[in-house]
């Protein structure tokens, strides 16, 4: 369950994005009663819900998670650190190639 749900923040963000609770419900694939549960802090958002809302209202997933009172941090976007991970893999591959080359030279 969520730690708290900042209704005022969500209402303001929806209004600024010219969206209604009904539009939010449709985007999340939830019923009106399920949205009401969110607003009453009786239902926790999933990670996918957090990311969807962030996209709809122009906020970061972390900001949405914070105002939803989600007890676990929202994950970073799947591709956010792909460049640094790829660089690390390429460096490791070069190290492996160098070790194999040295081994071949010794034989």
C-alpha positions as a printed NumPy array, in Angstrom:
array([[  0.   ,   0.   ,   0.   ],
       [  1.136,   3.535,  -0.655],
       [  2.59 ,   5.63 ,   2.137],
       [  0.445,   8.61 ,   1.106],
       [ -1.206,   9.92 ,  -2.02 ],
       [ -0.906,  13.631,  -2.767],
       [ -4.344,  14.26 ,  -4.278],
       [ -3.767,  17.999,  -4.692],
       [ -0.569,  17.427,  -6.701],
       [ -2.236,  14.892,  -9.006],
       [ -5.309,  17.091,  -9.493],
       [ -3.084,  20.063, -10.37 ],
       [ -0.961,  18.02 , -12.798],
       [ -4.035,  16.581, -14.508],
       [ -5.565,  20.045, -14.808],
       [ -2.328,  21.495, -16.209],
       [ -2.253,  18.687, -18.785],
       [ -5.951,  19.309, -19.543],
       [ -6.808,  15.761, -18.482],
       [ -9.605,  14.363, -16.34 ],
       [ -9.641,  11.439, -13.956],
       [-11.634,   9.629, -16.625],
       [ -8.844,  10.148, -19.153],
       [ -6.313,   8.95 , -16.59 ],
       [ -8.421,   5.868, -15.892],
       [ -8.587,   5.092, -19.603],
       [ -4.824,   5.531, -20.034],
       [ -4.136,   3.211, -17.11 ],
       [ -6.804,   0.688, -18.063],
       [ -8.51 ,   1.189, -14.707],
       [-12.136,   1.708, -13.759],
       [-13.44 ,   4.848, -12.101],
       [-13.695,   2.965,  -8.802],
       [-10.044,   1.897,  -9.086],
       [ -9.018,   5.531,  -9.692],
       [-11.082,   6.509,  -6.629],
       [ -9.128,   3.904,  -4.634],
       [ -5.891,   5.565,  -5.746],
       [ -7.154,   8.973,  -4.641],
       [ -8.177,   7.507,  -1.247],
       [ -4.774,   5.837,  -0.854],
       [ -6.338,   2.381,  -0.955],
       [ -4.546,   1.211,  -4.089],
       [ -0.86 ,   1.474,  -5.007],
       [  0.321,   2.349,  -8.48 ],
       [  2.361,  -0.214, -10.38 ],
       [  5.67 ,   0.776, -11.923],
       [  3.999,   0.823, -15.336],
       [  1.247,   3.076, -13.951],
       [  3.869,   5.479, -12.582],
       [  5.62 ,   5.64 , -15.954],
       [  2.335,   6.139, -17.821],
       [  1.225,   8.952, -15.527],
       [  4.637,  10.593, -15.78 ],
       [  4.342,  10.617, -19.546],
       [  0.801,  11.988, -19.461],
       [  1.441,  14.848, -17.032],
       [  4.979,  15.746, -18.097],
       [  6.696,  14.739, -14.875],
       [  9.483,  12.324, -14.072],
       [  8.614,   8.823, -12.885],
       [ 10.457,   9.575,  -9.634],
       [  8.306,  12.664,  -9.06 ],
       [  5.085,  10.736,  -9.695],
       [  6.233,   7.927,  -7.395],
       [  7.073,  10.444,  -4.674],
       [  3.644,  12.11 ,  -4.839],
       [  1.884,   8.746,  -5.078],
       [  3.679,   7.613,  -1.957],
       [  4.94 ,   4.52 ,  -3.703],
       [  7.093,   2.725,  -1.183],
       [  9.688,   1.569,  -3.701],
       [ 11.477,   3.837,  -6.118],
       [ 10.399,   3.787,  -9.701],
       [ 12.993,   2.129, -11.912],
       [ 15.028,   4.211, -14.285],
       [ 13.918,   4.141, -17.855],
       [ 15.2  ,   0.878, -19.381],
       [ 17.469,   2.661, -21.851],
       [ 18.669,   5.422, -19.516],
       [ 22.039,   3.876, -18.736],
       [ 22.385,   1.739, -21.847],
       [ 25.315,   3.787, -23.203],
       [ 27.46 ,   3.359, -20.101],
       [ 26.572,  -0.324, -19.841],
       [ 27.484,  -0.872, -23.49 ],
       [ 30.828,   0.907, -23.001],
       [ 31.603,  -1.361, -20.037],
       [ 30.742,  -4.489, -22.048],
       [ 32.912,  -3.331, -24.953],
       [ 35.865,  -2.671, -22.608],
       [ 35.472,  -6.134, -21.104],
       [ 35.314,  -7.644, -24.589],
       [ 38.544,  -5.859, -25.546],
       [ 40.192,  -7.176, -22.366],
       [ 39.113, -10.72 , -23.237],
       [ 40.419, -10.355, -26.794],
       [ 43.759,  -9.07 , -25.474],
       [ 44.067, -12.007, -23.076],
       [ 43.264, -14.489, -25.844],
       [ 45.773, -12.823, -28.134],
       [ 48.513, -13.103, -25.478],
       [ 47.631, -16.73 , -24.907],
       [ 47.839, -17.449, -28.651],
       [ 51.222, -15.705, -28.916],
       [ 52.663, -17.872, -26.126],
       [ 51.634, -21.087, -27.85 ]])
